Amino acid sequence: MTYRLIDLFSGAGGMTLGFTDARFGGGFESVWAVDHDAAAVATHNRNFGGHAVCADIEEWLSSDKPVPRADVVIGGPPCQGFSLLNKQRIGDVRRQLWQPFMDVVERSGASVFVIENVQELYRSPEIEAIMARARSMGFVTKAEVLLAANYGAPQTRRRCVVLGWREELNADPTFPPLQTHASPDTGSNLPKWRTVRDAIADLPVPEGTEIRSVSAPLDLQFGRNPTPKSEARYRAVPPGGNRFDLQRIAPEITPLCWVRKTSGGTDLFGRLWWERPSVTIRTEFFKPEKGRYLHPDQHRPITHREAARLMGFPDDFVFTGTKIEVARQIGNAVPPHLAGAIAHSVSEILSRNAARVAA
């Protein structure tokens, strides 16, 4: 049985992919998606059909535009309001966008909803408000922080996931989903975490500095045009190293702001490790000064294709837009492998209810 799916704040559709594509989870049909990013909406429509709209969801609801019937509503209200990178979190209006999300759950008649967000949501006052609203609508909820690497994504991205289902379904879903992969340090008999090597080792050296009119994966396998100083900095960072190694090895080309800042994150200007999953891929992965985004042994940042693979997107997923827009779509996505694991829990709820009704 195929279930009808709405994806709000959908971006390019990483979460939709996990729910609709049998390589990840499958069993769901995307019937509507909403996002305010026109390029992301174009990508969603390219991959899932023409039913995604570029709109502000609050304006859509306030103007009483139609909301299609659905079995499940999924989505990630913009996370900057919760993120530790946002130093002005208190009072950020983006913290409240779960409210129109729940309005869509109500209007669509959905039996299940999934909200995903940064892990800071898990211990925030907003999660209590979300659950209270869900209870008032007759939903039971569970919340967990899930690690994408545990579900087959080659990335150590952590996301808070809130799963809700209608009380009358009398469900007890497997949530968090059963792991499919495990850290090699645990001694588990599960397959080991997928690594950077697993994801990108077969890709050739990038060519050019723009999106290329060639077949995937080479279309997004392009680089940058660094200054001689930037290239010298790349070369100075050893395998697995970071900005502290740069300062130790080549202090004369280390930015003064890094020299003055003797503590802080160890990922800045760092190299990815071949034998580990990647760090969280963000929207500016092409700037190594933003994180551990240097290639494991080539003297350059990772490419758009490498970032897409580290997120878990297959090469046949087509991105549209400029290279900045595509980077934003990749960095804002939910890893499809993680979405697929969540889809299994949702499918469990709906299929058990369908079997109960049939009996």
C-alpha positions as CSV (number, residue, x, y, z in Angstrom):
1,M,0.0,0.0,0.0
2,T,1.3,3.5,-0.9
3,Y,0.7,6.4,1.6
4,R,0.2,10.0,0.7
5,L,3.0,12.3,1.8
6,I,3.3,16.1,2.4
7,D,6.7,17.6,2.9
8,L,6.8,21.1,4.4
9,F,10.0,23.2,4.4
10,S,11.0,20.6,2.0
11,G,14.1,22.0,0.5
12,A,15.4,20.0,-2.4
13,G,13.7,16.9,-1.0
14,G,16.2,14.8,0.9
15,M,13.5,13.7,3.3
16,T,11.0,13.1,0.5
17,L,13.6,10.9,-1.2
18,G,14.0,8.8,1.9
19,F,10.2,8.3,2.1
20,T,9.5,7.6,-1.6
21,D,12.6,5.8,-3.0
22,A,12.8,2.1,-2.3
23,R,16.6,2.4,-2.0
24,F,16.1,4.2,1.3
25,G,12.6,3.5,2.7
26,G,9.9,3.9,0.1
27,G,6.2,3.1,0.3
28,F,5.1,6.8,0.2
29,E,3.8,9.0,-2.6
30,S,4.7,12.7,-2.6
31,V,1.5,14.7,-3.2
32,W,2.6,18.2,-2.0
33,A,5.7,20.0,-0.9
34,V,6.2,23.6,0.2
35,D,9.4,25.7,0.5
36,H,10.2,29.4,0.1
37,D,13.5,28.7,-1.8
38,A,12.6,28.8,-5.5
39,A,15.7,26.9,-6.6
40,A,15.0,24.1,-4.1
41,V,11.4,23.9,-5.2
42,A,12.6,23.5,-8.8
43,T,14.8,20.7,-7.8
44,H,12.0,19.0,-5.9
45,N,9.7,19.2,-8.9
46,R,12.5,17.9,-11.2
47,N,12.8,14.8,-9.1
48,F,9.3,14.1,-7.7
49,G,6.8,15.7,-10.1
50,G,5.3,19.1,-10.4
51,H,3.4,19.4,-7.1
52,A,5.9,21.4,-5.0
53,V,5.1,25.1,-4.6
54,C,7.3,28.1,-3.7
55,A,5.3,29.8,-1.0
56,D,5.3,31.0,2.6
57,I,3.3,28.4,4.5
58,E,1.8,30.9,6.9
59,E,0.6,33.1,4.1
60,W,-0.8,30.0,2.3
61,L,-2.8,29.0,5.3
62,S,-4.0,32.5,6.2
63,S,-5.3,32.9,2.6
64,D,-7.3,29.6,3.0
65,K,-5.7,28.0,0.0
66,P,-6.3,24.2,-0.2
67,V,-4.2,21.6,1.6
68,P,-4.4,18.2,0.0
69,R,-5.4,15.1,2.0
70,A,-2.4,13.1,3.2
71,D,-1.6,10.2,5.5
72,V,1.7,11.7,6.7
73,V,3.1,15.2,7.0
74,I,6.9,15.5,7.4
75,G,9.3,18.5,7.5
76,G,11.9,20.5,9.2
77,P,10.9,24.0,10.1
78,P,13.9,26.3,9.6
79,C,16.5,25.4,12.3
80,Q,18.5,28.6,12.6
81,G,16.4,29.6,15.6
82,F,17.6,26.6,17.5
83,S,21.1,26.3,16.2
84,L,24.0,26.9,18.5
85,L,25.4,29.0,15.6
86,N,22.7,31.5,16.2
87,K,23.7,33.6,19.2
88,Q,20.4,35.5,19.3
89,R,18.1,32.5,19.7
90,I,15.8,34.0,22.3
91,G,12.8,35.5,20.5
92,D,13.7,34.3,17.1
93,V,10.4,34.0,15.2
94,R,11.7,31.0,13.3
95,R,11.3,29.0,16.5
96,Q,7.6,29.1,16.0
97,L,7.2,27.7,12.5
98,W,6.2,24.4,13.9
99,Q,2.8,26.0,14.5
100,P,1.8,26.2,10.8
101,F,3.3,22.8,10.4
102,M,0.8,21.4,12.9
103,D,-2.0,23.4,11.2
104,V,-1.2,21.5,8.0
105,V,-1.3,18.2,9.9
106,E,-4.8,19.1,11.1
107,R,-6.1,20.3,7.7
108,S,-4.7,17.4,5.8
109,G,-6.3,14.8,8.0
110,A,-2.9,13.1,8.4
111,S,-2.6,10.2,10.8
112,V,1.2,10.6,11.4
113,F,3.6,13.5,11.4
114,V,7.4,13.8,11.6
115,I,9.3,17.0,12.6
116,E,13.1,17.0,12.3
117,N,15.4,19.7,13.5
118,V,18.8,20.3,15.0
119,Q,19.5,18.3,18.1
120,E,19.2,21.4,20.3
121,L,15.4,21.1,19.8
122,Y,15.4,18.0,22.0
123,R,16.1,20.0,25.2
124,S,14.3,23.2,24.3
125,P,11.0,24.6,25.6
126,E,9.6,24.4,22.1
127,I,9.6,20.6,22.1
128,E,7.2,20.7,25.0
129,A,5.0,23.2,23.2
130,I,5.0,21.0,20.1
131,M,4.0,17.9,22.1
132,A,1.3,19.8,24.0
133,R,-0.2,21.0,20.7
134,A,0.0,17.4,19.4
135,R,-1.8,16.1,22.5
136,S,-4.6,18.7,22.1
137,M,-5.1,17.3,18.5
138,G,-5.2,13.7,19.7
139,F,-1.7,12.6,18.9
140,V,0.8,10.6,20.9
141,T,4.5,11.6,20.4
142,K,8.0,10.3,20.8
143,A,11.2,12.3,20.3
144,E,14.8,11.1,19.9
145,V,18.1,12.5,18.7
146,L,19.2,10.3,15.8
147,L,22.7,9.9,14.3
148,A,22.6,9.7,10.5
149,A,25.7,7.4,10.4
150,N,23.8,4.8,12.3
151,Y,21.4,4.5,9.4
152,G,23.8,4.2,6.5
153,A,24.6,7.9,5.8
154,P,28.4,8.5,5.5
155,Q,28.0,11.5,7.8
156,T,27.9,12.1,11.6
157,R,24.9,14.4,11.4
158,R,22.7,14.5,14.5
159,R,19.0,15.5,14.2
160,C,16.2,15.7,16.7
161,V,13.1,13.8,15.4
162,V,9.6,14.1,16.8
163,L,7.2,11.4,15.6
164,G,3.5,11.7,16.3
165,W,0.6,9.5,15.5
166,R,-3.2,9.6,16.2
167,E,-4.1,8.1,19.6
168,E,-6.8,5.9,18.1
169,L,-4.2,4.0,16.0
170,N,-3.1,2.4,19.3
171,A,0.4,2.1,17.9
172,D,3.7,1.3,19.5
173,P,6.2,1.9,16.7
174,T,9.8,0.9,16.7
175,F,11.2,4.3,17.5
176,P,14.0,5.2,17.4
177,P,14.4,3.0,14.2
178,L,16.6,0.0,14.5
179,Q,20.2,0.8,13.6
180,T,21.4,-0.5,10.3
181,H,25.1,0.5,10.9
182,A,27.4,0.9,13.9
183,S,30.6,2.6,14.9
184,P,33.6,0.2,14.5
185,D,34.5,1.0,18.1
186,T,31.3,-0.6,19.5
187,G,32.1,-4.2,18.5
188,S,28.6,-4.5,17.0
189,N,28.0,-7.2,14.4
190,L,26.1,-4.6,12.3
191,P,27.8,-3.3,9.2
192,K,30.3,-0.6,10.0
193,W,29.6,3.1,9.5
194,R,30.0,4.1,5.9
195,T,33.1,6.2,5.4
196,V,34.3,9.1,3.3
197,R,36.2,6.5,1.3
198,D,33.1,4.5,0.6
199,A,31.3,7.6,-0.6
200,I,33.8,9.5,-2.8
201,A,37.0,7.6,-3.4
202,D,36.0,6.7,-7.0
203,L,35.5,10.3,-8.1
204,P,38.2,11.9,-10.3
205,V,40.1,15.1,-9.7
206,P,37.6,18.0,-10.3
207,E,37.6,20.0,-13.5
208,G,36.8,23.7,-13.9
209,T,35.0,25.9,-11.4
210,E,31.4,25.8,-12.6
211,I,28.6,23.3,-12.9
212,R,29.4,21.3,-16.0
213,S,27.1,20.2,-18.9
214,V,28.1,16.5,-18.6
215,S,26.5,13.5,-17.1
216,A,26.4,12.8,-13.4
217,P,28.5,12.5,-11.3
218,L,30.9,14.7,-13.2
219,D,28.4,17.6,-13.6
220,L,29.0,18.6,-10.0
221,Q,32.6,17.5,-9.8
222,F,34.1,20.9,-10.2
223,G,36.5,22.9,-7.9
224,R,37.4,26.4,-7.0
225,N,40.1,28.9,-8.1
226,P,42.0,29.5,-4.8
227,T,44.6,32.2,-4.4
228,P,48.2,31.1,-4.1
229,K,48.1,31.7,-0.3
230,S,44.9,29.6,0.1
231,E,46.5,26.8,-1.9
232,A,49.6,27.0,0.3
233,R,47.4,26.7,3.4
234,Y,45.7,23.6,2.0
235,R,49.1,22.0,1.4
236,A,50.2,22.7,4.9
237,V,47.4,20.8,6.6
238,P,48.5,17.2,7.1
239,P,46.1,14.2,6.9
240,G,43.4,14.6,9.5
241,G,44.8,18.0,10.5
242,N,43.2,21.3,11.1
243,R,43.9,25.0,11.7
244,F,46.1,24.2,14.7
245,D,48.4,22.1,12.5
246,L,48.4,25.0,9.9
247,Q,49.5,27.4,12.7
248,R,52.2,24.9,13.9
249,I,53.6,24.1,10.4
250,A,53.1,27.4,8.6
251,P,52.5,30.2,11.1
252,E,53.5,32.8,8.5
253,I,50.3,32.1,6.4
254,T,48.0,31.4,9.3
255,P,45.3,34.1,9.6
256,L,45.9,36.3,12.7
257,C,42.4,35.8,14.0
258,W,43.2,32.1,14.3
259,V,46.5,32.8,15.9
260,R,44.8,34.9,18.6
261,K,42.1,32.4,19.1
262,T,44.0,29.6,20.9
263,S,40.9,27.5,21.7
264,G,37.7,26.6,19.9
265,G,36.6,24.1,17.2
266,T,39.1,21.6,15.9
267,D,37.2,21.2,12.6
268,L,38.1,24.6,11.1
269,F,40.3,24.2,8.1
270,G,40.4,20.5,8.8
271,R,40.8,17.5,6.5
272,L,38.2,14.8,6.3
273,W,39.4,11.3,7.2
274,W,39.2,8.5,4.6
275,E,38.2,5.9,7.2
276,R,35.5,7.8,9.0
277,P,32.1,9.3,8.1
278,S,32.3,13.0,7.3
279,V,31.4,15.7,9.7
280,T,28.0,17.5,9.2
281,I,27.9,18.9,5.7
282,R,26.6,22.5,5.9
283,T,25.7,25.0,3.2
284,E,29.2,26.4,2.8
285,F,31.1,23.1,2.6
286,F,33.2,24.6,-0.2
287,K,34.9,27.0,2.3
288,P,37.3,25.0,4.5
289,E,37.5,28.0,6.9
290,K,34.0,27.1,7.8
291,G,34.7,23.5,8.9
292,R,36.4,20.2,8.2
293,Y,35.9,20.4,4.5
294,L,39.3,19.8,3.0
295,H,39.6,16.6,0.8
296,P,41.4,13.8,2.7
297,D,44.5,14.0,0.6
298,Q,44.0,16.4,-2.3
299,H,44.8,20.0,-1.6
300,R,41.4,21.5,-2.1
301,P,37.9,21.7,-0.5
302,I,35.4,19.0,-1.3
303,T,33.3,19.4,-4.4
304,H,29.5,19.7,-4.7
305,R,29.3,16.1,-5.9
306,E,31.4,14.9,-3.0
307,A,29.2,16.9,-0.6
308,A,26.0,15.4,-2.2
309,R,27.4,11.9,-1.8
310,L,28.4,12.5,1.8
311,M,24.8,13.6,2.4
312,G,23.7,10.4,0.8
313,F,22.2,11.6,-2.4
314,P,22.5,9.2,-5.3
315,D,24.1,10.5,-8.5
316,D,20.8,10.3,-10.4
317,F,19.2,12.9,-8.1
318,V,19.2,16.1,-10.2
319,F,20.0,19.4,-8.6
320,T,18.9,22.7,-10.3
321,G,20.1,26.2,-9.8
322,T,23.4,28.1,-9.4
323,K,26.3,26.5,-7.6
324,I,25.5,28.6,-4.5
325,E,21.9,27.5,-4.7
326,V,22.8,23.8,-5.1
327,A,25.3,24.0,-2.2
328,R,22.5,25.5,0.0
329,Q,20.2,22.6,-1.1
330,I,22.7,20.0,-0.2
331,G,23.7,21.5,3.1
332,N,20.1,22.0,4.3
333,A,19.0,18.5,3.4
334,V,18.0,15.6,5.6
335,P,20.2,12.6,4.7
336,P,17.9,10.3,2.7
337,H,19.2,7.3,4.6
338,L,18.1,8.8,7.9
339,A,14.8,9.8,6.3
340,G,14.3,6.2,5.1
341,A,14.8,4.8,8.5
342,I,12.2,7.1,9.9
343,A,9.9,6.1,7.0
344,H,10.1,2.5,8.2
345,S,8.8,3.6,11.6
346,V,6.0,5.6,10.0
347,S,5.1,2.7,7.6
348,E,4.9,0.4,10.6
349,I,2.3,2.5,12.2
350,L,0.2,2.9,9.1
351,S,0.5,-0.7,7.9
352,R,-0.5,-2.2,11.3
353,N,-3.5,0.1,11.4
354,A,-4.5,-0.9,7.9
355,A,-4.2,-4.6,8.8
356,R,-6.3,-4.0,11.9
357,V,-9.0,-2.3,9.9
358,A,-9.0,-5.1,7.3
359,A,-9.4,-7.7,10.0
